[in-house]
Amino acid sequence: MELPSIRAFLRRRADDDHPALRFEDRETSWREHVDASRARAGLLLDRRPAAPAPFHVAVLLDNVPEFSFLLGAAALAGATLVGVNPTRRGAELERDIRHTDTGLLVTEERHLPLLEGLDLGLAPDRILVVESASWRDEVASRAGAPDPDVALDPTAPYLLIFTSGSTGQPKAAICSQARLAVIGETVSQTRGVGRDDVCYQAMPMFHSNQLMAGWAPALAVGATMALRRRFSASGFLPDVRRHGITFFNYVGKPLTYILATPERPDDADNPLRVAFGNEAAEHDLQRFAKRFDCQVIDAYGSTEGSISIQRTPDTPPGALGVGIPGTVVLDPETGEECPRAIFDEHGQLVNAEQAVGEIANAQTAATFEGYYANVEANAERTRNAIYWSGDLGYRDAAGFLYFAGRGFDWLRVDGENFAAAPVERILVRHPAISLAAVYGVPDEEVGDQVMAALVLEPGEDFDADGFARFLEAQPDLGTKSAPRYVRVARELPSTETNKILKRVLRQQRWECTDPLWWRPGRESGYRRFRAEDAQALRARFAARDRLQVLGP
């Protein structure tokens, strides 16, 4: 039996005049999409690096039609597409591109400044700019090209999708054409996505959520995709109405941002039918569904594909839902299953030390396709024939799973994972900072916020305005990595071997005796965090039904 593939999905659409893409004022049919992908497949094959170099094509683009065309081109040409995150900066961005053995890089003019001064190991002619005359000419010269005559292994790496783990640098998760095709078919079937749907593509296309919950399901059924260069909360409802959007996938906080826009009496007058994603604030699910008259389905799934948790109608408040067969919570030290969670009369977890462990699956390790060029991380994920997610959780007596956070050396902000160590290295560049510890603390909506605990050089005082200017001047500081909270301490809690106890720092959060500064909103400036700020912040957690993440 032939395995499914993205290439096979594209070939089904070769003579299909149904709309494939809507972007700004342009509309592209599926026939035109396949033709565009074939032309770009030929271009990529002509520039394929000589063996034994891998056929890896990095894409540094916003959500524009070229990204979708290149996804198709890579599938037809048998190439591996590397999604590059444009919020990465400097040495970290350089590392991502070099780590994946990129042989070609396709980008756009607006992202060229990100590449200035970086040693990518690529000759100038290996960096292709989609607005350039040479790109347009090469694509035009291949118009009407047939399918490339290329043998395809559907189980070979098709995508390298960066994800983060507790060991520091992002890992490039492998996704084959076969796996993505199965995901596309499954999501389209379980979420009721059909040919007449219009799927909103507003999450970044380098991210697994957009590819697996948005792009692949639309391709599987030949639905229409409405692309948004970058997500905009204020642009959401106008886009829904303008393009007739019926299906919206999300990750992280988009629902929260949309709900923060001014409410209007006619918000429910729109074609949206389903919002599907993960990591939304639980308090927002019903509010969003009611305001926009749609169904909201929030689930848990890993980029690596070996764990999935779905909500059921009887899922308790605060729970993720029920895991696929084999899903367990294990003590990472012993490999034994953790005791079930016990709650007090207020719903507070009372046996956290015993019940919290790592979410794992005892049956799906064989489905894990691995990380590129990372033997250590692969071994960490699949120990003793068990797939370990790296996420912490606990399970109640009825079997419902709850998310308890991540390892203390990595964070998830606005749906994106990143490691603490690179941020720490940036902070200690400041001449007044002797030591920096970066860790995640709960966000009042969902996920994490960045907190930094600093020890200053002798005789130095913390200059909040100067610190903000310093952060803005760091070219390799990711756009989501600037600390929201800054704690200035004489010393940090440490082990006997001088390892900083981030678990203690995270437990203390902003409720500490050390001087503390924060950014209350999106502004870059810092001000002192006072007792009234702590009270107001706790009230916001209470309003979002998230007091349980703060503890007693």
PyMOL commands that set and color helices and strands:
alter all, ss='L'
color gray80, all
select helices_A, chain A and resi 6-12+30-46+65-77+90-99+109-115+124-126+133-141+177-190+208-221+233-243+254-259+282-292+352-355+365-367+375-381+420-427+464-472+502-508+531-543+547-549
alter helices_A, ss='H'
color red, helices_A
select strands_A, chain A and resi 19-23+26-29+56-60+80-83+104-107+127-129+157-163+171-176+198-201+224-227+247-251+274-278+295-301+308-310+322-323+327-330+357-361+382-383+386-395+401-406+410-413+416-419+433-442+448-456+485-489+516-518+527-528
alter strands_A, ss='S'
color yellow, strands_A
deselect
rebuild
show_as cartoon
